[in-house]
Amino acid sequence: MKVSLVFPPFHLESLYSLPPLGLINLGTSLRAAGHDPVIHDFVLDLREGTLPFGESLYEACAERVLADNPRLVGFSAQCTTYPAMIGVARAIKRRDPFVACVAGGHNASFVDRETLDHFPEFDAVVRGEGELAFTELVGALASDRPAWEVPGVTARRAGKIAQAPERDLMDRLDDLLLPDYTLAPPLARYKQAFNLERSIAILEVGRGCPHACAYCSESAMWRRRIRTFSVERLVAEMRRLRDGQGAECFLLSYDQFTADRDFVRRFCEGVLNEGLAGLGWYCISRLDTVDPELFALMRQAGCESMCYGIDSGSPRTLSFINKRIDETLLHQRVRETTEHGMNPTLSFIIGFPEEELADIDATLTLALKCGIQGNVSPLMQLPTVLPGTSLHRGYSGRLIREVDTYFAMGLEFLDGRRLAGDEALIRTDPALFSSFYNLSCAGVEVKKLAQVAASFPLIINFFPKAFHLLTLAREESPTLMFLSFLEYVRERENNPGSLTAVQCYRHFPSFAEKLLSEELRLDWPVLPEILRYEGMALKAAGIPVGSAPADPGRPARRGNTAVAHFDMDMETVVEDLKAGMVKKLYPASVCSIVFVHEGDRLEVTKLNLFGKDVLELCDGEHSLDEIVKELQPRHGVEMEESVFADHCRDAVKTFQLRGLVAAAA
């Protein structure tokens, strides 16, 4: 049977930039069963410009699908793409009412009856694990057997909705065929269309989660069971994707990747033994199942980034969402991750319905403390109410529409707005389209929470130490202080939009100075120094790396380097903050520091006063003779001029070898 497999249109920079592995798996199973599958990734087509934005989008999608002359069209849709899936299915049925339309995916699995009841365009819904159920469904339709008899399928029967029994989950994931990527567009097309640095493939490591977080449908989808593919299969698939598809990097799909330490060890050793460590990979990790020894092995095997789901800093909220976090262990793991050369991505959620201001403050404070550890990638969002979750069961009757959260964007197909038909569809049933709705929060208005979620990660990355100390010094809510900062920026930028990195860098120092009363300066002398410290670090990060000066006789600092003098031992100050110790005052101490940004990492090194003065004068304007002449009264009064000149020359050469100076005499 000819089958079209459709990933609905969607357009958002940060989501869905990789081949649709779920459809590839379905197509692989169908092809092995003798059917003829074709995959349509309309996300890629939109990005490549071969599909039109605007009112005619869904009709254009339907035209492409029907050009294959399929007997059945299978849709894979998540919460955000559900309206687009319905729009394309309607357009298909208008043109050919005899083509069967089937929905699948996480969202459809929990709203199967509602989908068939509301939308006659659909003939069936495949619930849960799809490879076996969908392939059996296609076989049943090919032989004119009723769809409602297939386990795991919900279908129409004599004008009513019939739900077949649940299908047992597969015991061995290795029984699935290796995904046939020839069914999808080449990885190189995704790399070019989405402006990716490397060709990335999804590597499905396992399925399931034993936990029951209130907002997550993953454990419900897989019935709180966990299953993994064998290490041998995973390594073989990596090699196959590298050699056959040009994969250069892998996104490991499995929330519980590090839950089994022995499994991770065997995976890393397999990657190393097969010579695949040059392929970077990203994974999701748990805080309590990793340690420095495992980090070292993972990094050696190619791991570049790890995502930790932190969610909240409030014990009350963590209890509400059925999760536990050890804050001390969190800071330790963040430090260890960065120390081993991997980037920790930290996910936070604010605005659960029962949260008070103090709960949100606790999460922002925890996020700041993580930022103090350095080199983290924070994500912050409002709760998304997903079908199948306890949050949906308990609060779907209290949904409101205030703002579009992260998982409500991507359907802006008409001049940056949603199609009117999609908006009308979303309004018909809040429980069915719950990801487009919000929950009122007890402590803070939803619109203000959305502003915090969108912009506070900039503070975490740029000024976590200064912001944290400022809230402590003023005994002020971090949430309210940040909202005041946003208002401060708006007044100066005359722009009501989201905070940008440039605006944060430009305005936070003056905002902080405004809050630093003379009394606070006397009581918290560490605060101005920390503010300047973080400003110098940003200066090193924000200036492009310079090239050699026109005159090679005039040494110049590279553009990723900044140098500054402080009146406290800032190395001790920063280490104390990382350890969770906050002090208002430190003994006076001469401290010169050079800040160097390489890639996305900051290196901070103490200098003696002589080194600091030499490096400051390596500005591309001073010759070595001029540097010697200026510094001798300060550092060389007891040396002969020629000896001091050699001393300066050696210092410049050392800075050059360390990559701090672009050219020397």
Secondary structure, 3 states (H helix, E strand, C coil): CEEEEEECCCCCCCCCCCCCHHHHHHHHHHHHCCCEEEEEEHHHHHHHCCCCCCCCHHHHHHHHHHCCCCCEEEEECCCCCHHHHHHHHHHHHHHCCCCEEEEECHHHHHCHHHHHHHCCCCCEEECCCHHHHHHHHHHHHHCCCCHHHCCCEEEEECCEEEECCCCCCCCCHHHCCCCCHHHCCCHHHHHHHCCCCCCEEEEECEECCCCCCCCCCHHHHCCCCCEECCHHHHHHHHHHHHHHHCCCEEEEECCCCCCCHHHHHHHHHHHHHCCCCCCEEEEEECHHHCCHHHHHHHHHCCEEEEEEEEECCCHHHHHHCCCCCCHHHHHHHHHHHHHCCCEEEEEEECCCCCCCHHHHHHHHHHHHHHHHHCCCEEEEECCCCCCCCHHHHHHHHHEECCCCCHHHCCCCCECCECCHHHHHHHHHCCCCCHHHCEECCCCCCHHHHHHHHHHHHHHHHHCHHHHHHHHHHHCCCHHHHHHHHHHHHHHHHCCCCCCCHHHHHHHHHHHHHHHCCHHHHHHCCHHHHHHHHHHHHHHHHHCCCCCCCCCCCCCEECCCEEEEEEEECHHHHHHHHHCCCCCCCCCEEEEEEEEEEECCEEEEEEECHHHHHHHHHCECCCCHHHHHHHHHHHHCCCCCHHHHHHHHHHHHHHHHHCCCEEECC
